[in-house]
């Protein structure tokens, strides 16, 4: 993590510090005054309801090495330790992160996309950690506050920094890319997430393409080559190397399924090398191919890449498998969802052996097209061979209405506890249950109930 003197900080950030404090060292940063560790830099923010500057004095009392302090704060600046006066604490945090990243100078891999960001990030870490010292974004620290905090946690000997970039509107990824100045910029796909704010998939593609804003001129742009909405944007990129990834033969890195296994998938890349990963889902083939592409560019052999992929593990609630006490399989893919990722989940379940049960909740933030997009998930069930469909939530009603014609049993629930009670009463040894919804629906509670059921 960052460990510098305030003199060094003053060279990186537009600020004012009293001269007697310039030799003070800070080690790490925090935005939470309740958990101050000795020597940390405390960063308060002015919120609509709470001004974090009121906690600056206590943070210093609790051992903080220094505190940022916004010049227009109505609070009284503390006098019990080093105060760093800045025009805007968020801007100062971002300045500090950008400068520290340039100081550490790792290879920076920036990852965005409507679906698969975290999975691709995990795969990249897994592939590259066999040869390099790698640090990645933890959890969902992928916004204008979280990404700078991730950067400031980097060790000085970090060789590769994998930074996930999320957004809900235009210009957000542009800001993050400018801070990161990536060597690799990755777009996993274009889905429907944040349709409510961006209006259309075309808008989403435009917002995601902002990731090239800070891309180094000799860097690599790796993208979903099967997505036509990206093509007009890709055509405007006159610098950097471009690598398309996808199923079509027109891609630079074409991936094709070979075999669906009980615990993973086998696929080829450019009809040349065969890879096996211990992760379910054909959609993960493209994510893995992105990681393979970066690995090859960074000098790993195909053998080294496959060896690393053998031990691949994803962040929780991404195609995460559990067994119930009575021997049923439950697949927890409930971290988040879009109509696109739900269709991918349907494809995954369609290849599973047993009594297949699909449990779907609402996809949030779809705006005016919510009903239509939910209905498209239900229609996608045609000829997929799924046995049972169980839905929960207002939006998911449209999945139920369209999908009920294509399954043996379909029931919609308006209460989660009723859904849980019903599922625990019918799940048997040969059942395979896949659970998916937007994070706000908390359908991991269904998984927990099934796994713990006696």
TORKOL-4160 file (C-alpha; in steps of 0.2 Angstrom, whole numbers, padded with zeros to 4 digits, m for minus):
454
<pt num="1" X="0000" Y="0000" Z="0000"/>
<pt num="2" X="0005" Y="0018" Z="m0002"/>
<pt num="3" X="0019" Y="0023" Z="0011"/>
<pt num="4" X="0025" Y="0041" Z="0007"/>
<pt num="5" X="0029" Y="0057" Z="0016"/>
<pt num="6" X="0018" Y="0072" Z="0015"/>
<pt num="7" X="0032" Y="0081" Z="0006"/>
<pt num="8" X="0030" Y="0068" Z="m0008"/>
<pt num="9" X="0011" Y="0069" Z="m0007"/>
<pt num="10" X="0012" Y="0088" Z="m0010"/>
<pt num="11" X="0022" Y="0085" Z="m0026"/>
<pt num="12" X="0008" Y="0074" Z="m0032"/>
<pt num="13" X="m0008" Y="0083" Z="m0026"/>
<pt num="14" X="m0014" Y="0101" Z="m0027"/>
<pt num="15" X="m0014" Y="0105" Z="m0009"/>
<pt num="16" X="m0008" Y="0115" Z="0006"/>
<pt num="17" X="0001" Y="0108" Z="0020"/>
<pt num="18" X="0010" Y="0117" Z="0035"/>
<pt num="19" X="0029" Y="0115" Z="0033"/>
<pt num="20" X="0032" Y="0107" Z="0050"/>
<pt num="21" X="0022" Y="0092" Z="0044"/>
<pt num="22" X="0031" Y="0088" Z="0027"/>
<pt num="23" X="0041" Y="0074" Z="0035"/>
<pt num="24" X="0026" Y="0065" Z="0042"/>
<pt num="25" X="0023" Y="0048" Z="0034"/>
<pt num="26" X="0007" Y="0041" Z="0029"/>
<pt num="27" X="0004" Y="0022" Z="0026"/>
<pt num="28" X="m0012" Y="0018" Z="0017"/>
<pt num="29" X="m0028" Y="0027" Z="0016"/>
<pt num="30" X="m0046" Y="0026" Z="0022"/>
<pt num="31" X="m0063" Y="0034" Z="0020"/>
<pt num="32" X="m0070" Y="0026" Z="0036"/>
<pt num="33" X="m0066" Y="0035" Z="0052"/>
<pt num="34" X="m0073" Y="0021" Z="0062"/>
<pt num="35" X="m0059" Y="0009" Z="0057"/>
<pt num="36" X="m0043" Y="0020" Z="0058"/>
<pt num="37" X="m0026" Y="0011" Z="0057"/>
<pt num="38" X="m0011" Y="0020" Z="0063"/>
<pt num="39" X="m0003" Y="0031" Z="0050"/>
<pt num="40" X="m0017" Y="0031" Z="0038"/>
<pt num="41" X="m0023" Y="0046" Z="0028"/>
<pt num="42" X="m0041" Y="0049" Z="0032"/>
<pt num="43" X="m0051" Y="0056" Z="0017"/>
<pt num="44" X="m0068" Y="0064" Z="0021"/>
<pt num="45" X="m0081" Y="0068" Z="0009"/>
<pt num="46" X="m0095" Y="0081" Z="0009"/>
<pt num="47" X="m0111" Y="0072" Z="0007"/>
<pt num="48" X="m0129" Y="0078" Z="0005"/>
<pt num="49" X="m0134" Y="0073" Z="0022"/>
<pt num="50" X="m0117" Y="0071" Z="0032"/>
<pt num="51" X="m0101" Y="0080" Z="0030"/>
<pt num="52" X="m0087" Y="0068" Z="0034"/>
<pt num="53" X="m0075" Y="0082" Z="0039"/>
<pt num="54" X="m0084" Y="0082" Z="0056"/>
<pt num="55" X="m0074" Y="0066" Z="0059"/>
<pt num="56" X="m0057" Y="0072" Z="0054"/>
<pt num="57" X="m0052" Y="0077" Z="0072"/>
<pt num="58" X="m0057" Y="0061" Z="0079"/>
<pt num="59" X="m0048" Y="0052" Z="0065"/>
<pt num="60" X="m0032" Y="0061" Z="0070"/>
<pt num="61" X="m0035" Y="0056" Z="0088"/>
<pt num="62" X="m0037" Y="0038" Z="0084"/>
<pt num="63" X="m0020" Y="0037" Z="0075"/>
<pt num="64" X="m0022" Y="0044" Z="0057"/>
<pt num="65" X="m0006" Y="0050" Z="0050"/>
<pt num="66" X="m0015" Y="0065" Z="0042"/>
<pt num="67" X="m0032" Y="0070" Z="0035"/>
<pt num="68" X="m0038" Y="0078" Z="0019"/>
<pt num="69" X="m0049" Y="0094" Z="0022"/>
<pt num="70" X="m0059" Y="0102" Z="0009"/>
<pt num="71" X="m0057" Y="0121" Z="0009"/>
<pt num="72" X="m0075" Y="0125" Z="0007"/>
<pt num="73" X="m0081" Y="0114" Z="0022"/>
<pt num="74" X="m0091" Y="0123" Z="0035"/>
<pt num="75" X="m0083" Y="0112" Z="0048"/>
<pt num="76" X="m0068" Y="0119" Z="0058"/>
<pt num="77" X="m0052" Y="0111" Z="0053"/>
<pt num="78" X="m0043" Y="0101" Z="0067"/>
<pt num="79" X="m0027" Y="0107" Z="0075"/>
<pt num="80" X="m0022" Y="0090" Z="0083"/>
<pt num="81" X="m0012" Y="0084" Z="0068"/>
<pt num="82" X="m0007" Y="0086" Z="0050"/>
<pt num="83" X="m0021" Y="0093" Z="0039"/>
<pt num="84" X="m0020" Y="0093" Z="0020"/>
<pt num="85" X="m0031" Y="0107" Z="0013"/>
<pt num="86" X="m0038" Y="0103" Z="m0005"/>
<pt num="87" X="m0051" Y="0111" Z="m0016"/>
<pt num="88" X="m0060" Y="0094" Z="m0017"/>
<pt num="89" X="m0056" Y="0078" Z="m0007"/>
<pt num="90" X="m0063" Y="0067" Z="m0021"/>
<pt num="91" X="m0052" Y="0075" Z="m0034"/>
<pt num="92" X="m0037" Y="0075" Z="m0023"/>
<pt num="93" X="m0040" Y="0056" Z="m0020"/>
<pt num="94" X="m0040" Y="0053" Z="m0038"/>
<pt num="95" X="m0024" Y="0064" Z="m0041"/>
<pt num="96" X="m0015" Y="0054" Z="m0028"/>
<pt num="97" X="m0020" Y="0037" Z="m0035"/>
<pt num="98" X="m0015" Y="0042" Z="m0053"/>
<pt num="99" X="0002" Y="0048" Z="m0047"/>
<pt num="100" X="0005" Y="0033" Z="m0036"/>
<pt num="101" X="0000" Y="0021" Z="m0050"/>
<pt num="102" X="0013" Y="0030" Z="m0061"/>
<pt num="103" X="0026" Y="0028" Z="m0047"/>
<pt num="104" X="0023" Y="0009" Z="m0045"/>
<pt num="105" X="0022" Y="0008" Z="m0064"/>
<pt num="106" X="0014" Y="m0009" Z="m0066"/>
<pt num="107" X="0006" Y="m0016" Z="m0082"/>
<pt num="108" X="m0011" Y="m0010" Z="m0080"/>
<pt num="109" X="m0026" Y="m0020" Z="m0087"/>
<pt num="110" X="m0043" Y="m0011" Z="m0087"/>
<pt num="111" X="m0058" Y="m0021" Z="m0088"/>
<pt num="112" X="m0076" Y="m0016" Z="m0091"/>
<pt num="113" X="m0092" Y="m0023" Z="m0099"/>
<pt num="114" X="m0110" Y="m0026" Z="m0095"/>
<pt num="115" X="m0107" Y="m0044" Z="m0090"/>
<pt num="116" X="m0092" Y="m0054" Z="m0085"/>
<pt num="117" X="m0081" Y="m0040" Z="m0078"/>
<pt num="118" X="m0077" Y="m0048" Z="m0062"/>
<pt num="119" X="m0076" Y="m0066" Z="m0070"/>
<pt num="120" X="m0063" Y="m0059" Z="m0082"/>
<pt num="121" X="m0054" Y="m0050" Z="m0069"/>
<pt num="122" X="m0052" Y="m0066" Z="m0059"/>
<pt num="123" X="m0047" Y="m0076" Z="m0074"/>
<pt num="124" X="m0033" Y="m0063" Z="m0079"/>
<pt num="125" X="m0027" Y="m0064" Z="m0061"/>
<pt num="126" X="m0026" Y="m0083" Z="m0061"/>
<pt num="127" X="m0017" Y="m0083" Z="m0078"/>
<pt num="128" X="m0004" Y="m0070" Z="m0074"/>
<pt num="129" X="0000" Y="m0074" Z="m0056"/>
<pt num="130" X="0010" Y="m0089" Z="m0062"/>
<pt num="131" X="0023" Y="m0077" Z="m0068"/>
<pt num="132" X="0020" Y="m0060" Z="m0061"/>
<pt num="133" X="0016" Y="m0051" Z="m0045"/>
<pt num="134" X="m0003" Y="m0047" Z="m0048"/>
<pt num="135" X="m0015" Y="m0037" Z="m0038"/>
<pt num="136" X="m0033" Y="m0034" Z="m0043"/>
<pt num="137" X="m0049" Y="m0024" Z="m0039"/>
<pt num="138" X="m0057" Y="m0032" Z="m0023"/>
<pt num="139" X="m0076" Y="m0034" Z="m0023"/>
<pt num="140" X="m0085" Y="m0020" Z="m0032"/>
<pt num="141" X="m0072" Y="m0006" Z="m0029"/>
<pt num="142" X="m0074" Y="m0001" Z="m0047"/>
<pt num="143" X="m0081" Y="0017" Z="m0047"/>
<pt num="144" X="m0073" Y="0035" Z="m0045"/>
<pt num="145" X="m0070" Y="0031" Z="m0026"/>
<pt num="146" X="m0067" Y="0013" Z="m0026"/>
<pt num="147" X="m0054" Y="0012" Z="m0040"/>
<pt num="148" X="m0043" Y="0025" Z="m0033"/>
<pt num="149" X="m0043" Y="0016" Z="m0016"/>
<pt num="150" X="m0039" Y="0000" Z="m0025"/>
<pt num="151" X="m0024" Y="0008" Z="m0033"/>
<pt num="152" X="m0018" Y="0015" Z="m0016"/>
<pt num="153" X="m0018" Y="m0003" Z="m0009"/>
<pt num="154" X="m0005" Y="m0008" Z="m0022"/>
<pt num="155" X="0012" Y="m0014" Z="m0016"/>
<pt num="156" X="0027" Y="m0006" Z="m0023"/>
<pt num="157" X="0033" Y="m0022" Z="m0031"/>
<pt num="158" X="0017" Y="m0025" Z="m0040"/>
<pt num="159" X="0020" Y="m0030" Z="m0058"/>
<pt num="160" X="0002" Y="m0031" Z="m0064"/>
<pt num="161" X="m0013" Y="m0021" Z="m0058"/>
<pt num="162" X="m0030" Y="m0027" Z="m0064"/>
<pt num="163" X="m0043" Y="m0013" Z="m0062"/>
<pt num="164" X="m0062" Y="m0016" Z="m0065"/>
<pt num="165" X="m0071" Y="m0001" Z="m0071"/>
<pt num="166" X="m0090" Y="0000" Z="m0068"/>
<pt num="167" X="m0102" Y="0014" Z="m0073"/>
<pt num="168" X="m0120" Y="0020" Z="m0073"/>
<pt num="169" X="m0119" Y="0034" Z="m0085"/>
<pt num="170" X="m0108" Y="0043" Z="m0098"/>
<pt num="171" X="m0090" Y="0050" Z="m0094"/>
<pt num="172" X="m0088" Y="0039" Z="m0078"/>
<pt num="173" X="m0077" Y="0026" Z="m0087"/>
<pt num="174" X="m0068" Y="0041" Z="m0096"/>
<pt num="175" X="m0063" Y="0047" Z="m0079"/>
<pt num="176" X="m0057" Y="0030" Z="m0073"/>
<pt num="177" X="m0047" Y="0027" Z="m0089"/>
<pt num="178" X="m0038" Y="0044" Z="m0087"/>
<pt num="179" X="m0033" Y="0039" Z="m0070"/>
<pt num="180" X="m0027" Y="0022" Z="m0074"/>
<pt num="181" X="m0018" Y="0025" Z="m0091"/>
<pt num="182" X="m0020" Y="0007" Z="m0095"/>
<pt num="183" X="m0008" Y="m0004" Z="m0106"/>
<pt num="184" X="m0023" Y="m0016" Z="m0109"/>
<pt num="185" X="m0041" Y="m0010" Z="m0111"/>
<pt num="186" X="m0054" Y="m0024" Z="m0111"/>
<pt num="187" X="m0073" Y="m0024" Z="m0115"/>
<pt num="188" X="m0081" Y="m0041" Z="m0111"/>
<pt num="189" X="m0098" Y="m0037" Z="m0120"/>
<pt num="190" X="m0112" Y="m0025" Z="m0122"/>
<pt num="191" X="m0128" Y="m0030" Z="m0113"/>
<pt num="192" X="m0143" Y="m0021" Z="m0105"/>
<pt num="193" X="m0137" Y="m0015" Z="m0088"/>
<pt num="194" X="m0140" Y="0003" Z="m0085"/>
<pt num="195" X="m0152" Y="0004" Z="m0099"/>
<pt num="196" X="m0162" Y="0016" Z="m0088"/>
<pt num="197" X="m0148" Y="0029" Z="m0088"/>
<pt num="198" X="m0141" Y="0026" Z="m0105"/>
<pt num="199" X="m0156" Y="0024" Z="m0115"/>
<pt num="200" X="m0151" Y="0010" Z="m0127"/>
<pt num="201" X="m0138" Y="m0003" Z="m0130"/>
<pt num="202" X="m0130" Y="0009" Z="m0142"/>
<pt num="203" X="m0128" Y="0021" Z="m0127"/>
<pt num="204" X="m0120" Y="0007" Z="m0117"/>
<pt num="205" X="m0108" Y="0003" Z="m0130"/>
<pt num="206" X="m0103" Y="0022" Z="m0132"/>
<pt num="207" X="m0101" Y="0023" Z="m0113"/>
<pt num="208" X="m0090" Y="0007" Z="m0112"/>
<pt num="209" X="m0079" Y="0012" Z="m0126"/>
<pt num="210" X="m0073" Y="0027" Z="m0115"/>
<pt num="211" X="m0061" Y="0014" Z="m0108"/>
<pt num="212" X="m0049" Y="0018" Z="m0122"/>
<pt num="213" X="m0048" Y="0037" Z="m0116"/>
<pt num="214" X="m0032" Y="0034" Z="m0106"/>
<pt num="215" X="m0026" Y="0019" Z="m0116"/>
<pt num="216" X="m0007" Y="0020" Z="m0120"/>
<pt num="217" X="m0004" Y="0023" Z="m0139"/>
<pt num="218" X="0006" Y="0006" Z="m0140"/>
<pt num="219" X="m0007" Y="m0003" Z="m0129"/>
<pt num="220" X="m0019" Y="m0016" Z="m0133"/>
<pt num="221" X="m0038" Y="m0015" Z="m0135"/>
<pt num="222" X="m0046" Y="m0032" Z="m0133"/>
<pt num="223" X="m0065" Y="m0032" Z="m0136"/>
<pt num="224" X="m0080" Y="m0043" Z="m0140"/>
<pt num="225" X="m0079" Y="m0045" Z="m0159"/>
<pt num="226" X="m0096" Y="m0052" Z="m0161"/>
<pt num="227" X="m0104" Y="m0036" Z="m0155"/>
<pt num="228" X="m0109" Y="m0025" Z="m0170"/>
<pt num="229" X="m0112" Y="m0010" Z="m0159"/>
<pt num="230" X="m0094" Y="m0009" Z="m0155"/>
<pt num="231" X="m0088" Y="m0008" Z="m0173"/>
<pt num="232" X="m0091" Y="0010" Z="m0177"/>
<pt num="233" X="m0082" Y="0015" Z="m0161"/>
<pt num="234" X="m0067" Y="0003" Z="m0164"/>
<pt num="235" X="m0066" Y="0010" Z="m0182"/>
<pt num="236" X="m0062" Y="0027" Z="m0174"/>
<pt num="237" X="m0047" Y="0020" Z="m0164"/>
<pt num="238" X="m0031" Y="0025" Z="m0173"/>
<pt num="239" X="m0018" Y="0020" Z="m0160"/>
<pt num="240" X="m0015" Y="0005" Z="m0150"/>
<pt num="241" X="m0016" Y="m0013" Z="m0156"/>
<pt num="242" X="m0034" Y="m0020" Z="m0158"/>
<pt num="243" X="m0038" Y="m0039" Z="m0154"/>
<pt num="244" X="m0056" Y="m0045" Z="m0157"/>
<pt num="245" X="m0062" Y="m0060" Z="m0147"/>
<pt num="246" X="m0077" Y="m0071" Z="m0150"/>
<pt num="247" X="m0086" Y="m0085" Z="m0159"/>
<pt num="248" X="m0086" Y="m0078" Z="m0176"/>
<pt num="249" X="m0072" Y="m0084" Z="m0188"/>
<pt num="250" X="m0069" Y="m0065" Z="m0192"/>
<pt num="251" X="m0061" Y="m0063" Z="m0174"/>
<pt num="252" X="m0043" Y="m0062" Z="m0171"/>
<pt num="253" X="m0045" Y="m0074" Z="m0157"/>
<pt num="254" X="m0059" Y="m0086" Z="m0161"/>
<pt num="255" X="m0066" Y="m0098" Z="m0147"/>
<pt num="256" X="m0076" Y="m0113" Z="m0151"/>
<pt num="257" X="m0084" Y="m0125" Z="m0139"/>
<pt num="258" X="m0078" Y="m0143" Z="m0139"/>
<pt num="259" X="m0086" Y="m0151" Z="m0124"/>
<pt num="260" X="m0098" Y="m0147" Z="m0109"/>
<pt num="261" X="m0091" Y="m0156" Z="m0094"/>
<pt num="262" X="m0100" Y="m0159" Z="m0077"/>
<pt num="263" X="m0087" Y="m0147" Z="m0069"/>
<pt num="264" X="m0082" Y="m0136" Z="m0083"/>
<pt num="265" X="m0080" Y="m0133" Z="m0102"/>
<pt num="266" X="m0067" Y="m0138" Z="m0115"/>
<pt num="267" X="m0064" Y="m0126" Z="m0130"/>
<pt num="268" X="m0052" Y="m0122" Z="m0144"/>
<pt num="269" X="m0044" Y="m0105" Z="m0148"/>
<pt num="270" X="m0041" Y="m0102" Z="m0167"/>
<pt num="271" X="m0043" Y="m0121" Z="m0170"/>
<pt num="272" X="m0026" Y="m0122" Z="m0163"/>
<pt num="273" X="m0025" Y="m0125" Z="m0144"/>
<pt num="274" X="m0037" Y="m0133" Z="m0133"/>
<pt num="275" X="m0041" Y="m0127" Z="m0116"/>
<pt num="276" X="m0051" Y="m0134" Z="m0101"/>
<pt num="277" X="m0057" Y="m0123" Z="m0087"/>
<pt num="278" X="m0066" Y="m0129" Z="m0071"/>
<pt num="279" X="m0080" Y="m0116" Z="m0073"/>
<pt num="280" X="m0098" Y="m0119" Z="m0080"/>
<pt num="281" X="m0105" Y="m0109" Z="m0094"/>
<pt num="282" X="m0101" Y="m0107" Z="m0112"/>
<pt num="283" X="m0101" Y="m0088" Z="m0110"/>
<pt num="284" X="m0086" Y="m0090" Z="m0099"/>
<pt num="285" X="m0076" Y="m0097" Z="m0114"/>
<pt num="286" X="m0075" Y="m0079" Z="m0121"/>
<pt num="287" X="m0070" Y="m0072" Z="m0104"/>
<pt num="288" X="m0056" Y="m0085" Z="m0103"/>
<pt num="289" X="m0051" Y="m0082" Z="m0121"/>
<pt num="290" X="m0048" Y="m0063" Z="m0116"/>
<pt num="291" X="m0037" Y="m0069" Z="m0102"/>
<pt num="292" X="m0028" Y="m0081" Z="m0113"/>
<pt num="293" X="m0025" Y="m0067" Z="m0126"/>
<pt num="294" X="m0017" Y="m0056" Z="m0112"/>
<pt num="295" X="m0007" Y="m0070" Z="m0106"/>
<pt num="296" X="0000" Y="m0074" Z="m0123"/>
<pt num="297" X="0004" Y="m0055" Z="m0126"/>
<pt num="298" X="0013" Y="m0055" Z="m0109"/>
<pt num="299" X="0024" Y="m0069" Z="m0114"/>
<pt num="300" X="0016" Y="m0084" Z="m0106"/>
<pt num="301" X="0016" Y="m0101" Z="m0116"/>
<pt num="302" X="0000" Y="m0110" Z="m0119"/>
<pt num="303" X="0006" Y="m0124" Z="m0107"/>
<pt num="304" X="0008" Y="m0111" Z="m0093"/>
<pt num="305" X="m0009" Y="m0103" Z="m0097"/>
<pt num="306" X="m0018" Y="m0120" Z="m0096"/>
<pt num="307" X="m0008" Y="m0125" Z="m0080"/>
<pt num="308" X="m0014" Y="m0108" Z="m0072"/>
<pt num="309" X="m0032" Y="m0111" Z="m0078"/>
<pt num="310" X="m0033" Y="m0128" Z="m0070"/>
<pt num="311" X="m0034" Y="m0120" Z="m0053"/>
<pt num="312" X="m0046" Y="m0106" Z="m0058"/>
<pt num="313" X="m0058" Y="m0100" Z="m0045"/>
<pt num="314" X="m0071" Y="m0086" Z="m0047"/>
<pt num="315" X="m0077" Y="m0073" Z="m0035"/>
<pt num="316" X="m0092" Y="m0080" Z="m0025"/>
<pt num="317" X="m0110" Y="m0080" Z="m0033"/>
<pt num="318" X="m0103" Y="m0082" Z="m0051"/>
<pt num="319" X="m0108" Y="m0100" Z="m0057"/>
<pt num="320" X="m0104" Y="m0106" Z="m0039"/>
<pt num="321" X="m0108" Y="m0124" Z="m0036"/>
<pt num="322" X="m0115" Y="m0131" Z="m0020"/>
<pt num="323" X="m0123" Y="m0148" Z="m0015"/>
<pt num="324" X="m0138" Y="m0149" Z="m0004"/>
<pt num="325" X="m0139" Y="m0162" Z="0010"/>
<pt num="326" X="m0150" Y="m0173" Z="m0001"/>
<pt num="327" X="m0137" Y="m0173" Z="m0015"/>
<pt num="328" X="m0145" Y="m0160" Z="m0027"/>
<pt num="329" X="m0134" Y="m0147" Z="m0036"/>
<pt num="330" X="m0137" Y="m0129" Z="m0034"/>
<pt num="331" X="m0128" Y="m0116" Z="m0045"/>
<pt num="332" X="m0127" Y="m0099" Z="m0037"/>
<pt num="333" X="m0126" Y="m0086" Z="m0051"/>
<pt num="334" X="m0135" Y="m0073" Z="m0041"/>
<pt num="335" X="m0122" Y="m0059" Z="m0039"/>
<pt num="336" X="m0130" Y="m0049" Z="m0053"/>
<pt num="337" X="m0140" Y="m0051" Z="m0069"/>
<pt num="338" X="m0145" Y="m0044" Z="m0086"/>
<pt num="339" X="m0156" Y="m0052" Z="m0099"/>
<pt num="340" X="m0140" Y="m0057" Z="m0109"/>
<pt num="341" X="m0132" Y="m0065" Z="m0094"/>
<pt num="342" X="m0149" Y="m0074" Z="m0090"/>
<pt num="343" X="m0149" Y="m0081" Z="m0107"/>
<pt num="344" X="m0132" Y="m0087" Z="m0105"/>
<pt num="345" X="m0137" Y="m0095" Z="m0089"/>
<pt num="346" X="m0151" Y="m0104" Z="m0098"/>
<pt num="347" X="m0139" Y="m0111" Z="m0110"/>
<pt num="348" X="m0128" Y="m0117" Z="m0096"/>
<pt num="349" X="m0142" Y="m0126" Z="m0087"/>
<pt num="350" X="m0148" Y="m0134" Z="m0104"/>
<pt num="351" X="m0132" Y="m0144" Z="m0104"/>
<pt num="352" X="m0134" Y="m0151" Z="m0087"/>
<pt num="353" X="m0140" Y="m0168" Z="m0083"/>
<pt num="354" X="m0154" Y="m0171" Z="m0071"/>
<pt num="355" X="m0171" Y="m0162" Z="m0066"/>
<pt num="356" X="m0167" Y="m0144" Z="m0071"/>
<pt num="357" X="m0174" Y="m0130" Z="m0062"/>
<pt num="358" X="m0172" Y="m0112" Z="m0066"/>
<pt num="359" X="m0175" Y="m0099" Z="m0053"/>
<pt num="360" X="m0175" Y="m0081" Z="m0059"/>
<pt num="361" X="m0178" Y="m0064" Z="m0051"/>
<pt num="362" X="m0180" Y="m0046" Z="m0057"/>
<pt num="363" X="m0167" Y="m0038" Z="m0068"/>
<pt num="364" X="m0166" Y="m0020" Z="m0061"/>
<pt num="365" X="m0162" Y="m0004" Z="m0070"/>
<pt num="366" X="m0169" Y="m0008" Z="m0087"/>
<pt num="367" X="m0180" Y="0007" Z="m0088"/>
<pt num="368" X="m0195" Y="0008" Z="m0100"/>
<pt num="369" X="m0190" Y="m0008" Z="m0109"/>
<pt num="370" X="m0190" Y="m0018" Z="m0093"/>
<pt num="371" X="m0205" Y="m0029" Z="m0098"/>
<pt num="372" X="m0200" Y="m0032" Z="m0115"/>
<pt num="373" X="m0182" Y="m0037" Z="m0110"/>
<pt num="374" X="m0189" Y="m0048" Z="m0096"/>
<pt num="375" X="m0201" Y="m0056" Z="m0109"/>
<pt num="376" X="m0186" Y="m0060" Z="m0120"/>
<pt num="377" X="m0178" Y="m0071" Z="m0107"/>
<pt num="378" X="m0195" Y="m0081" Z="m0106"/>
<pt num="379" X="m0195" Y="m0083" Z="m0125"/>
<pt num="380" X="m0177" Y="m0089" Z="m0125"/>
<pt num="381" X="m0183" Y="m0105" Z="m0115"/>
<pt num="382" X="m0190" Y="m0112" Z="m0131"/>
<pt num="383" X="m0182" Y="m0128" Z="m0136"/>
<pt num="384" X="m0169" Y="m0127" Z="m0121"/>
<pt num="385" X="m0176" Y="m0142" Z="m0112"/>
<pt num="386" X="m0177" Y="m0134" Z="m0095"/>
<pt num="387" X="m0189" Y="m0144" Z="m0084"/>
<pt num="388" X="m0195" Y="m0131" Z="m0072"/>
<pt num="389" X="m0196" Y="m0112" Z="m0071"/>
<pt num="390" X="m0198" Y="m0102" Z="m0055"/>
<pt num="391" X="m0199" Y="m0083" Z="m0054"/>
<pt num="392" X="m0199" Y="m0070" Z="m0041"/>
<pt num="393" X="m0202" Y="m0051" Z="m0042"/>
<pt num="394" X="m0212" Y="m0039" Z="m0052"/>
<pt num="395" X="m0201" Y="m0039" Z="m0068"/>
<pt num="396" X="m0199" Y="m0058" Z="m0068"/>
<pt num="397" X="m0218" Y="m0060" Z="m0070"/>
<pt num="398" X="m0215" Y="m0056" Z="m0089"/>
<pt num="399" X="m0202" Y="m0071" Z="m0089"/>
<pt num="400" X="m0215" Y="m0082" Z="m0082"/>
<pt num="401" X="m0229" Y="m0077" Z="m0094"/>
<pt num="402" X="m0218" Y="m0080" Z="m0109"/>
<pt num="403" X="m0208" Y="m0095" Z="m0103"/>
<pt num="404" X="m0222" Y="m0106" Z="m0095"/>
<pt num="405" X="m0226" Y="m0113" Z="m0112"/>
<pt num="406" X="m0208" Y="m0120" Z="m0114"/>
<pt num="407" X="m0206" Y="m0129" Z="m0097"/>
<pt num="408" X="m0215" Y="m0143" Z="m0088"/>
<pt num="409" X="m0219" Y="m0133" Z="m0073"/>
<pt num="410" X="m0219" Y="m0114" Z="m0071"/>
<pt num="411" X="m0224" Y="m0104" Z="m0055"/>
<pt num="412" X="m0222" Y="m0086" Z="m0051"/>
<pt num="413" X="m0220" Y="m0080" Z="m0033"/>
<pt num="414" X="m0223" Y="m0063" Z="m0026"/>
<pt num="415" X="m0215" Y="m0068" Z="m0009"/>
<pt num="416" X="m0197" Y="m0075" Z="m0007"/>
<pt num="417" X="m0201" Y="m0085" Z="0008"/>
<pt num="418" X="m0215" Y="m0094" Z="m0002"/>
<pt num="419" X="m0202" Y="m0098" Z="m0016"/>
<pt num="420" X="m0190" Y="m0105" Z="m0003"/>
<pt num="421" X="m0203" Y="m0116" Z="0005"/>
<pt num="422" X="m0209" Y="m0123" Z="m0011"/>
<pt num="423" X="m0191" Y="m0126" Z="m0018"/>
<pt num="424" X="m0185" Y="m0135" Z="m0002"/>
<pt num="425" X="m0200" Y="m0146" Z="m0003"/>
<pt num="426" X="m0197" Y="m0152" Z="m0021"/>
<pt num="427" X="m0178" Y="m0152" Z="m0023"/>
<pt num="428" X="m0172" Y="m0170" Z="m0024"/>
<pt num="429" X="m0156" Y="m0179" Z="m0027"/>
<pt num="430" X="m0156" Y="m0178" Z="m0046"/>
<pt num="431" X="m0161" Y="m0159" Z="m0046"/>
<pt num="432" X="m0150" Y="m0146" Z="m0054"/>
<pt num="433" X="m0155" Y="m0128" Z="m0048"/>
<pt num="434" X="m0148" Y="m0113" Z="m0056"/>
<pt num="435" X="m0152" Y="m0096" Z="m0047"/>
<pt num="436" X="m0150" Y="m0079" Z="m0055"/>
<pt num="437" X="m0156" Y="m0061" Z="m0052"/>
<pt num="438" X="m0150" Y="m0043" Z="m0050"/>
<pt num="439" X="m0140" Y="m0041" Z="m0034"/>
<pt num="440" X="m0154" Y="m0031" Z="m0026"/>
<pt num="441" X="m0166" Y="m0046" Z="m0026"/>
<pt num="442" X="m0154" Y="m0055" Z="m0014"/>
<pt num="443" X="m0158" Y="m0072" Z="m0021"/>
<pt num="444" X="m0143" Y="m0079" Z="m0013"/>
<pt num="445" X="m0155" Y="m0082" Z="0001"/>
<pt num="446" X="m0163" Y="m0095" Z="m0009"/>
<pt num="447" X="m0147" Y="m0104" Z="m0012"/>
<pt num="448" X="m0143" Y="m0103" Z="0007"/>
<pt num="449" X="m0159" Y="m0111" Z="0011"/>
<pt num="450" X="m0158" Y="m0125" Z="m0001"/>
<pt num="451" X="m0140" Y="m0129" Z="0004"/>
<pt num="452" X="m0144" Y="m0129" Z="0023"/>
<pt num="453" X="m0161" Y="m0138" Z="0021"/>
<pt num="454" X="m0162" Y="m0154" Z="0031"/>
